[in-house]
Amino acid sequence: MSPTPASRTKLPPLVVFLLVAWFSIVAWLAAGDVFAAGPGELPWRLVLALILPQMLFALAYWASSEVRDFALSLSLPLLTGMQAWRMLGMGFLMLWFWDVLPPLFAFPAGLGDAAVAAAAPFLVAAFFTRNGVSRRRLIVWNWLGVADFLLAFSVGFLASGSAAGLLAAGVTSDPMSRLPLVLVPAFGVPFFTLLHFVSFLQLYRSRQESITLAPAAA
């Protein structure tokens, strides 16, 4: 169990610019209700908002050695710890209580995010212990994080007022397609999914069964 190589945690200016530009474009489109789907329309624009950033990243990773080097140099504990922000998903339960969102969406989305987020600090802490954290455990946790997003998107569509809303009744998930909540599925979810994917790239390349950043014993 040897310490992992030191990783850069400071993002290059270009990456910061791209993140700001990405958020700004999503916010601008959301201001025009671009992501909202009518009763006879499928919510394809929200689906595109989720998968397009992943496709662009995959293309850049494949085409550019600089992108590969940058992605593989990012701190794995940082990538893991950032998922703790998903605890904010518990706010969906408050919105259900206030009759803003349906329980079909609020409960799986909120509780799923909370479960993934609650595990993140413990995994980060394990990086700095002598025994480290199991690579397999990290892979499973990352897959659960992705599965939580897929589940949330699925039930969100099924509970919407769009053509995909087969289970919609009374209160729908339509507020999630308009400002300010639409920033979650249109920017937050694809961003945190990218963090999972970068983690996968590092974990599947690693041959260590246990990853530790603790100093080696003298």
C-alpha positions in Angstrom: 0.0 0.0 0.0 2.1 2.9 -1.2 0.9 6.5 -1.3 -0.6 7.7 -4.5 1.4 10.2 -6.5 0.8 13.9 -5.6 -2.0 15.4 -7.6 -2.7 18.8 -8.8 -5.8 20.4 -7.2 -5.5 23.8 -8.8 -7.6 24.0 -12.0 -6.0 25.6 -15.0 -7.6 28.9 -16.1 -9.1 27.3 -19.2 -10.9 24.7 -17.1 -12.3 27.4 -14.8 -13.4 29.4 -17.9 -15.1 26.4 -19.4 -17.0 25.7 -16.1 -18.2 29.3 -15.8 -19.2 29.3 -19.5 -21.0 26.1 -19.1 -23.0 27.3 -16.1 -23.7 30.6 -17.8 -25.1 29.0 -21.0 -27.3 26.6 -18.9 -28.6 29.6 -16.8 -29.3 31.6 -20.0 -31.2 28.8 -21.6 -33.1 28.1 -18.4 -34.1 31.7 -18.2 -36.0 31.2 -21.5 -37.6 28.0 -20.3 -35.7 26.0 -22.9 -35.6 22.9 -20.7 -39.3 22.9 -19.9 -41.4 20.3 -21.8 -45.0 20.7 -22.6 -47.8 18.1 -22.1 -47.2 16.5 -25.6 -43.5 16.8 -25.6 -40.7 14.6 -24.4 -38.1 16.2 -22.1 -35.3 15.6 -24.6 -33.5 18.9 -23.9 -32.9 17.9 -20.3 -31.6 14.6 -21.4 -29.2 16.4 -23.8 -28.1 18.6 -21.0 -27.1 15.5 -19.1 -25.3 13.5 -21.8 -23.7 16.2 -23.9 -21.1 17.3 -21.4 -20.1 13.6 -20.8 -19.8 13.1 -24.6 -17.7 16.3 -25.0 -15.4 15.3 -22.1 -15.0 11.7 -23.5 -14.1 13.2 -26.9 -11.6 15.6 -25.3 -10.1 12.9 -23.2 -9.6 10.6 -26.2 -8.2 13.4 -28.5 -6.0 15.3 -26.1 -3.1 14.0 -24.0 -3.2 17.2 -22.0 -6.8 16.5 -21.0 -5.9 12.9 -20.1 -3.0 14.1 -18.0 -5.1 16.7 -16.2 -8.0 14.3 -15.5 -5.6 11.6 -14.1 -3.7 14.1 -12.0 -6.8 15.4 -10.1 -6.9 14.5 -6.4 -9.0 11.4 -5.9 -9.9 12.4 -2.3 -11.0 15.8 -3.7 -13.2 14.2 -6.3 -14.7 12.0 -3.7 -15.2 14.7 -1.1 -16.9 17.1 -3.5 -19.8 14.6 -3.7 -20.6 15.6 -0.1 -22.3 18.7 -1.6 -25.1 16.3 -2.7 -26.5 16.4 0.8 -28.3 19.5 -0.5 -30.5 17.1 -2.3 -32.4 16.7 1.0 -34.0 20.0 0.1 -36.2 18.0 -2.3 -37.9 16.5 0.8 -38.6 20.1 2.0 -40.1 20.9 -1.4 -42.3 17.8 -1.2 -43.5 19.0 2.3 -44.4 22.3 0.8 -46.3 20.6 -2.1 -43.8 21.9 -4.7 -42.5 18.4 -5.8 -44.2 15.0 -5.8 -43.1 12.3 -3.4 -42.3 9.9 -6.3 -39.4 12.2 -7.2 -38.5 13.9 -3.9 -37.9 10.8 -1.9 -35.6 8.7 -4.1 -33.8 11.8 -5.4 -33.4 13.4 -1.9 -32.6 10.2 0.0 -30.3 8.8 -2.7 -28.2 12.0 -2.8 -28.0 12.1 1.0 -26.8 8.5 1.1 -24.1 9.1 -1.4 -23.1 12.4 0.2 -23.0 10.9 3.8 -20.5 8.3 2.7 -18.1 10.8 1.1 -16.4 12.2 4.2 -15.8 8.7 5.6 -14.2 7.6 2.3 -12.0 10.8 2.2 -10.9 10.2 5.8 -10.0 6.6 5.0 -7.5 7.8 2.3 -5.3 9.2 5.1 -5.3 6.1 7.3 -2.6 3.5 7.3 -4.9 0.8 5.7 -6.3 3.3 3.2 -9.6 2.8 1.4 -10.5 -0.2 -0.7 -10.4 0.5 -4.5 -13.3 -1.8 -4.9 -15.3 0.1 -2.3 -14.6 3.3 -4.1 -15.7 1.8 -7.5 -19.0 0.5 -6.0 -19.7 3.9 -4.3 -19.1 5.8 -7.5 -21.4 3.5 -9.4 -24.1 4.0 -6.7 -23.7 7.7 -7.2 -24.3 7.4 -10.9 -27.2 5.1 -10.4 -28.8 7.6 -8.0 -28.7 10.2 -10.7 -30.2 7.8 -13.3 -33.0 6.9 -10.9 -33.7 10.6 -10.1 -33.9 11.5 -13.8 -36.1 8.5 -14.5 -38.7 9.2 -11.7 -38.5 12.9 -12.5 -39.6 12.3 -16.0 -42.3 9.8 -15.0 -43.7 12.3 -12.5 -43.6 15.3 -14.9 -46.4 16.9 -16.9 -44.6 16.1 -20.1 -45.3 13.2 -22.5 -43.0 11.1 -20.3 -45.1 11.7 -17.2 -46.9 8.3 -17.1 -47.1 8.4 -13.3 -47.9 12.1 -12.9 -50.7 12.9 -10.5 -51.6 16.2 -8.9 -48.2 17.8 -8.0 -45.7 17.2 -10.8 -41.9 17.5 -11.1 -42.2 20.3 -13.6 -40.6 22.9 -11.2 -37.4 20.9 -11.8 -37.4 22.1 -15.5 -37.6 25.8 -14.6 -35.5 28.2 -12.7 -34.1 28.0 -10.2 -34.5 24.2 -9.7 -33.6 23.3 -13.3 -30.0 24.3 -12.5 -29.8 21.0 -10.6 -30.6 18.5 -13.4 -29.2 20.8 -16.2 -25.8 21.6 -14.6 -25.4 20.1 -11.1 -26.1 16.5 -12.1 -23.9 16.4 -15.2 -21.1 18.2 -13.3 -21.1 15.7 -10.4 -21.5 12.8 -12.9 -18.3 14.0 -14.6 -16.6 13.9 -11.2 -17.7 10.2 -10.9 -16.4 9.5 -14.4 -12.9 11.0 -13.7 -12.8 8.9 -10.6 -13.6 5.8 -12.6 -10.7 6.7 -15.0 -8.3 6.8 -12.1 -9.7 3.8 -10.3 -9.8 1.4 -13.2 -6.3 2.3 -14.2 -5.0 1.7 -10.7 -3.7 -1.8 -9.7 -3.7 -1.0 -6.0 -6.2 -3.0 -4.0 -6.1 -0.3 -1.2 -5.3 3.4 -1.8 -3.7 5.4 1.0 -2.2 8.8 1.3 -0.8 8.2 4.7 3.0 8.5 5.1 4.8 5.2 4.8 5.9 3.7 8.1 9.6 4.2 8.8 
